[in-house]
Amino acid sequence: MFTDAGIRAALETLVHGIDAPPVPLAAIQRKISQPQPVVRYAPRLARLRFAAAAVIAVLVVTLPSISPAFVQSIEARYRAAPRAAIGRV
C-alpha cells in the first residue's frame, strides 16, 4: 500500500516536474497603476424595479377579478363539508 511519505514524494516529484511560465510582473504592475473603470449596477437595479412594478400591476389588475370566485369556491367547500361528513350530499 501507499504510505504518507511515498505519496508526499510522488506529489513533490509531480509538482516540481511542471514547467510553469514566467510571471509577467511588469504587465501586472502596469495594469495595477492604471485606473480601472467603475462598474455601475444602476441599469440592473432599474430593471429589477421595473419588473417588480410590472408584477404588482398585474396582481392589482387580475386579483380583484379572481378573488370573488376564489372566495365563493372556498365558501362552497366550507358549507359542503358538514354535509359530506354526515353522508348527505
N, C-alpha and C positions, 0 to 999 in steps of 0.2 A: 504494500500500500504506500501511499504518499505520506511523507512526513512534512511538518511545517517548514523545516529547513530546506528540504528538497523543493517544495512549492515556491518558497521565497527565492531560492537560487534560480529556478527556471523563470520566474517572473522578472527578476532583475536582468537575466540574460536577454529576455524578450524586449524589455523596455530599453536597455542600453543598445540593442541592435537596431532601433528605429532611428533613421536619419531625419531629424527634424530640420525644416528650412530655417534660415536665419530670420530673426525678428526685425522687421523694418522700423527701428526706433525713431529714426529721423522723420519718417512719414507720420508716425503716430503722434510725435510731439508737434509737428506742423499742424496736424488736424486739431489737436487739443487747443493750440493757441488761437485758432480761428473761431470767431463767434458762431454759434450754432443757431439755426432758425428756431423761433419759439413756436411750438405746436399749440394751436388753439382748438379747443373742443366745442366752441360755440355752435358750429353748424350741427354737430351731433346732438347737442342739448336742445337746439331749436327743433330738430326733427322729432325728438322724444316728446317735447311739449306739444307739438302739433299732433302727434299720434295719440297722446293722452286726451287732448281736446276732442279729437275725432271720435274716440271710443266713448267719451262722456256724452257727446252729441247724439251718437247712435243710441245709447242707452236711454237718454231723455226722450228721444222720438219714439222708440219702439216699446219701452217699458209700460207706458200708460195703455197702449192698445193690447198688450199681452196680459197685464196684471188682472183685469176683471175676469177673464176666462180662467186664469190660473187660480184665482181665489174661489171662483164658483166651483171648479173641479175639486178643490180641497174641501170645500163646504159640502159638496155632494158625497164625497167619500166619508166625511165625518158623520153625516146623517145616516148613511147606509151601513156604517159599521155595527151599530147595535142590532139592526135587523138581520145582518149576516151572522152575528154571533148567536142570535136566538134561533136562526134557521129560517126565518121569513125573508123572502126577497121581494 
